[in-house]
Every structure is written in structure tokens, then in C-alpha cells.
Amino acid sequence: MTGGSIGSGTAPASNSPPKPMSRSERFDAIDVLRGLALFGVLAMNIVTIFRVSFYAPFLPNAEPAGPLDRVVAAVLTVAVDWKALALFSLLFGVGLVIQFERLAGDARRMILLVRRLVVLLAIGLVHLCLIWNGDILVEYALAGFVVLPFLGGARWLMAGAALLLLGLYVTTPVLPPIVPLPEAAGMAGLAADAMRAYGTGGFFDVLAFRIREVPAIFSAHVMVFPRTVALFLVGALAWRSGVLRRASANRRLLFVVATFGIPLGGGLSLAAAGQGLFDWPSLGRAHFPVEQLGAVVLALGYAAAVIAAVNLAGGRRMLGWAAPLGRMALTNYLAQSVICGWIFYGYGLGQFGRLGVAATLTIGIFVYVAQVVFSAWWLRRYRFGPVEWLWRSCMYGVPQPMRATVNLAIMRATIAD
């Protein structure tokens, strides 16, 4: 691995065509963090919407039956649920502002960035309609359009917008829903329909029911959209502040953020989750704000800890395996949906609604480990993951060279070390 910085970060010369970031320019700590966050996303997706109906958590007696399942679900709820998506949102904001800076001086900068988001939107729509309706890419593309005008503006404006949107988000429970959820009897009926469609149906049966579920899932996306935009802005601010750009020089600050963020965020998450896990007094209307604040603070603590650790030699050796996974996170995210669909839906192994939380998480761990191995193998031979190559080629309007090239001087120096 290279050091924990992103090289010069300068924009390409105006007389040179824009091109994707080279391997030597990449910020390895961000790739590691993205690769680790991908496990959290897989863990939550596979034990919730892939394993059981979207409506299952709203039904009576929705808690896992066995003690091991209850423990695993509790750990995921406190340590992973919402936090992995928060990390992904932060990292998307970081990636967007890095692209914005690299294209400075290029007359087509905004055109290229808009094209980048349009391509992501198209990929997300295909994923949403044909593979899995829990897709997050459509929301990220739309949030990117909202954030794009802020990237060249004042930092105080970005910070103010982020705080305003987070405030709006935590008040959403008191606002009327965009698409109200059905009553308990209606949700029970939809959960039973999901069991038939997803558990035993063929591809087109699953497709039809997936489209039927879109309005309820759309309502959830609308609710979380302000938080997504806010976290994009926070990620962009973190990069523009120089804390991430010069992570080695800011290790002490990062460790301070981790030292306070992880216990505080974990405590808030535990307080919110404890109402369902333990016999604790109810937080009442404060439950949702406490839960979401805990998720954001814990995600920031995780991010600071990983980035600080990767900027130490021991941390690079310990966590470097996650970097290839993070470099092709889009390919891996989509592959997870394809694999999980095959495992759980009727056109594959038909395990929908049949497995407990612990067994399902075990499957997820095997999938993740396989992706770690595959990502390392692939990136020894190619510059990008397959979907990343498509995304970049469409953005720049030119097919990008795919085959990895070896710098012999670097290889000899590595061998000599």
C-alpha cells in the first residue's frame, strides 16, 4: 500500500483530457474505510430486507425467537444499523468533492460531474427495478445533484445546510408521512404476500411484488433523504478542512474524535436500542433523535479511528486487506444484491423467511470474505472493478484502459524493501 495521503490532489492540466484517479493518487485510508463499511451494509441488508419482508419489523412479535439470534440482532442494532449507511454517505461526499477539486480548471467540470451522477442514477434504477428494491444508489445520485452547487461555496454555508437538514431529519416523525404505512392487518397481509412471492415465486413474480413494494420503500427514502444530503456535506467539509487530506499530520485530532465519538455514539445507540432489548424506561418522542444522533456520532468515531489507524504502519498492515474491496465498492455492492437475491428468492435457493439472524449473518460473512479475496485478485489484473470501469468510461465519454500496468521501478523498490 502507499502512504495515507492522496498525492498532490491537483487538477489535470487544461490541455489534457480528464481521466480517473491513478492508483498512486488514491487515498488508501478512504478505500479501507469504504471496504469496512461495505461489511456493515451487507450485514444489515442480508438480515433485514433480504431475509424477511420489509414489513416484518413493524409486526407484533417481530423480535428474533432464539437467544443467539437476539444477541446477534442486538449487536447489529447498536453497532452497525444506520452507522454503515452513514459512513457510506460521508464517503460519497468525500469522493464527490475530490472529483470536484481534481477537475478544477477544466471547462467541462460541471458537465462531467453531472454526467457522473446521471450514470449512477441509471445504474441505480436498473438495480432498483431488476435486482433489489432496497437500492441506495438512486438516492445517492439525487443527493449528489443537491450537493453539487455547494462544493465550490463557503464552508460555513455547507455547515449551515448540513445542520439544517439534520434538524429537519430528526423532526420527521412528527410530520405526516409521504406514503402512510398500512395498518397492522394490512402489513401482516403484505408480509404473507412477500413470503409467497419472494420465497417461492419465479423471477417475474419477485419482480412484480418488488414493484408493488416501491411506494412504501420510497416513503422511507424520502424520510432519510435530508440526512443523506447532510452527511454528503459533512464528508465534503471534512475533506476541504484538510483533516482527511493531511491525515498523517492530524492523527492526534482523529484519535480524539474516535476516543469521544465511539463511546458517545455507542452510548446513545444503546440507549435508543435498549427499549427493545432491555427493560429500560421509554425515551418517548426523543427516541428517534437519540437513535439517529447516536448513529451519526458513532459513524464519525468509526471513520476517525480507521483513518488514524491506517496512517500508522501497524494499522496499514492490519487493515490493508479492505482497500481493494473499497476500491471496487460499487461492483461489490451490486454483486451482494445479486448473490443475496439468489440465496433468498424463489428463483434461487428460496431461503426467504426460513433462516434466523445468526445463520443469515454467517452467510453474509462468507459472501464478504469471498469478495475480499476476489477484489484483491481482480485489482492485481485490472485498474477498476467492472461496474467502476463502466461508470468512469460513461462519465469521461471514452473507454478507460482496463488492464493494470506494473511500474517496474516501484516493484523493484518494493522487493528491495
N, C-alpha and C positions, 0 to 999 in steps of 0.2 A: 504494500500500500504506500501511497505517497503521504506527505505530511498533511496536517489538518487544516490547510487553507486552500483557497481557490485560485492560486496563482495571481496574476496581475489583475484579473477582472476587468480589463479594458475592453472597449468596444472594438470590433473589427474595423479595419481601415475602410474609408468610404468607397475606395475604388476596388475593394474586394467583395465578392458575394458573401452574404451572411451564411453561416454554417453552424451546425450544432457544436456544443462544447466538447472539446477533446478530453481524453482520459486524464491527461496531466492537469487540466484546468478544474476538474471536478473537486467538490468539497466532500471528502470522504466521510466526515462525521455526519453530514446530512444523509448520505446514502445509507450509512449504518443505521441511523435513526429511522429512516423510512423502511428499511428492511425489518427492523424490530417491530415497528408499528403495524406492519403487514400481518404479523402473527396475531396481534390483538384484534385486528379487523376480521381475520379468518375465524378466530376463536368465538367471537360474538356472533358472527353471521351463521356459522355452522350449528351452534347450539340453539339459535333462536329461529330465524325465518326459514332456514333450510330444513331444520329438524322437525319443526311443528308449525302450525298455522300462525299467520300474522296476528290473528285474533286470540290465540291461546292465552297469552299473558293477561288478558282482560277478563277471563272467565273465572268463576269460583274454583277454588282448589287447584290453582294453576301452579303451585309450588311443586318442585320435584318430589317424588314419593320416597326414594331411598335416602339413607343418611349420607352416603358418599356423594350422590347427586346433589343433595342440598349443600354440602360443604363446597363442592366444585362451583356450583351456581353462585354461592355467596362470595367466593374469592373473585370470580369473574365480575360480579356486580360491583364490588368495592374497588378492585384494582384495574379492571380492563374496560368495563362497559362505559361508553361515551368517551373514554380517555383516548382510545386508539383513533377514533374518528377525529377528535380534537387535534391530536398530533398530525394526522394527515392533512387537516385543514391548515394548520400552521405551516407545514412543509410546502403545501401548494402555494401559499402566499410567498414563502421564501423563493421557491422556484420561479414564480411569475416575476418578482422584482429583479431576480438575477438576469432573466431573459431581457427584461426592460433595460437594464443597465448595459448589458453586452451589446445591445443593438443601438446604443446612443451614437448619434452621428450618421446613422443610416436613414435615408429619407423614407424608407418603407417600414420603419419600426412598427408603427401602429397597425399597418396593414398586416404585417407578419404575425403580430400578437393576436389580432382579431382572427386571422386565419387559423392560428394555433387553437384558439378556443372553439371556433366553428368545427374543426376536425374532431376535437374532444367531444363536443356535443353530439356529433354524428355517431361516433363510436359508442357513446353512452346510450343513445336512442336504440341502436342495434342491440346492445346488451340488455337494455330495459325490456324491449319488446320480445326478443327471441330467446334470451337466456335466463334472466332473473329480474324480477321487478323490484328488488331491493337496491338497484343500481344507485351509486352516488356520483357518477361522472356527469350526468346531466345537470345535477345541482351545482357541481363544481364549475362546470363550464359557464353556467348562467351567473354564478357568483363572481367568476373571473371578469365577466363583462362589466359588472358593477364596480369592481375594484380597480380596473384598468385606469380610469381617469384620475384616481388618487395617487398613482405610483410616482408621478413627477411633481406632486404637490408638497406642501409643507407638512412636516412630521406632526405638528400639533393638530392639523386638520385630520390626518389619518387616525391619530389617537382619539380625538373627539368623536369621530364617526364610529370607531370601534366601541367606545364606551356607550354611546347612544344606542347602538344596535344590540349590544349585550343587555342593556337595560330593557330594551323592547322585548328581547327574547325571554327574559326571566318573568316578564309580566304576561306572557301569552296564555297561561292557564286561566286568567280572569277574563280573557277576551273570548268572544264566540268563535268556535272552530270553523274553518273554511268548509269542510265537509264533516258534519257530525257523525260520530261513530254510531252504529246501530245499538239498540237496546240489548240487554243480556241475552234474551231469547234469539234475537237476530244474529248476534255474534256466535252463539252456540251452533246455530244452523250453518253459518258460513264456515265455522271450523270443521263441522262434519262434512260439508261440501269439499273443503280443502283436502280432507283426508282421502276422500274418494278420488278427486281429480289428481292430486299430487302423488298419492300413494299407489294408485292402480291405473291411472289414465295413461294413454299414449301421449306422444309429443303434442299433438294438436289439442287434446283435452287439457293438458297442462297450459298450453298457450292461451286457450280460451278463458280458463279460470284466472290466469295471471292478469289478463286484460281486465277481467271483472274486478280484481282487487285494486287496480290502479287508483281509483278515486280516494280510497282510504289512505293508501300509502302516499298519494300526492298531498293530502292534507298534512301528513306528518312532515313531509319535506318542506312545505310552506311554513310550518311552525318553526323548523330548525334553520331555515334559510338565513335569518338575521345573524344567528350565531356563526354560521359558516362564513359569511362575509366579514364579520368582526374578526374572526380568527385568521382569515386571509390577511387582513390589515395588520394584525398583531405580528404575524410572521414577516410581512414586508417591513414593518418597523424594526423588528429585531435585526434584520439584515442591514437596513440603512443606518442603524445606530452604530454599526461596526462591531457589536458584541460577537456575532457569528463570523463575520469576515475576518476578524483578528481573534479567533477563539483562543489561540495559544497565549496571547497576552492578557486575555480576560478569564483565564481559568479560575482564578480566585472568585470573581464575581459569579461565574457559572456554578461553582460549588456552593456558594452562599444561597443562590436561588434554589438549588437542588436540596440543600440542607433544610431550608424553611418550607419550600414548596411541597415536597413529598409528604412530610408529616402533616402539614396543614391540610393539603388537598385530600390525603388519605383519611384524616380525621373527619372532615366534612362529608366525604363519601360514605364513611362508616356510619356517621350519624344519620344520614338520609336512608341508607340501606337497612339500618338496624331495626326500623319499624317492621320490616317484613321478616327479619332474621331473628330478632330478639324481642323480648317483652319490654320495649322502651316506650316512653311517652311519645305521642304523636307530635310532629312538628307543625301540623296543620298546614296553613297556606304557605308557610316557609319551606315546606318540603322540597318543592321544585327548585326554587332559587338556591337552596343549600346544596342540593344534588348537582346542579349544573355548575355552580361556582366551584364545588369540590372537583368536578371533572376537569375544568379549565386549569385550576391551580395545580392539580396533580399532573396533568399533561405537561405544563410548563416545567414542573420539577423533574419529570422524566427526561424531557428534552435537554435541560441544562446538565443533568447528570451524565447522559450519554455523550453529549458533545464535549464536555470537560474530560470525560474518561478517554475518549478516542484521541484527544490531544496529548495523552500520555502514552509512552511506548508500551507499557503493560496493557493499557486499555485497547490500543490498536491490535495487539496480538490476541486479546481475549474476544474482541467484538468484530474483528475484521471480516469474519465469515459472512456477516449480514450485509456487507456492502454490495456484492453482486446482486443479491436479492432486491436491494433498494434501487439499484441502477436500472433494473427492468421491472419495477413495481407494477406498471400498468399491465404488462403481459401477465405477470403473476396474479394480479387481482382478477383479471378476466378468466385466467385458467382456473382459479379457485372456484368461480361460479360454474364453469363447465364441469369440473370434477365433482363438485358437491351436487349439482343437478343430476348427474349420472348416478351417484350413490343413493340419493334420497327419492328421486322421482320415479314414477311408474315405467317410464321408457328406459330406465336403467335397472338398478338393484331394488328399487321400491322400498327403501327403508324409512320413508317419511312417517313420523309418528310412532315408530317402533323402538327407537333407541333412547336410553337415558342420557343425561347430560354428560356424565363421566365417560361413557363409551363413545359418545359423539366427539367429545374433545380429544380423546385418544386418536380417533380417525383424523381429526384436524391436525394433530401434531405430526402424524405420519405424512400427511399431504405437505405440510410446511417443510419438513426435513427433506422430502423429495425435491421440493422447489429450491431449497438451499443448494443441494447437490447439482441440480440441473442448471441453475443460474450460473454457478461457478464454471461448469463445463461449457455452457454456451458462450459466455463472455471471454473465455480463452480463445475462442474462434471467431467471434463476431463483435462488432462495435456496439450494437444495440440489441435489445430484445426485439422480437418480430413486430409487435404492435408499436413499440417505440420507433422502430425504423419507419413504419407506415406513417405514424404521427409526424415525425420530423420531415419526411420526404414530402408529405402533403403541405406542411407549413411553409417550407422553403421553395416548393414548386419544382424541385429537382430530386430525382432518386439519390439518396445518400449512399456513399460507399459502405458496404455492409461488412466485408471481411476485415478482421482485425489485422493491423500491421504491427510488426515487432520492431522496436527500436533496439538494435543490436548493442549500441553503446550502453543503454540503460540495463539491458540483460547482462552484459559482461560485468558491469559495476555491481549488479545485484549478486551475481555468482561470486565475485571477489569478496563481497562483504560476508 
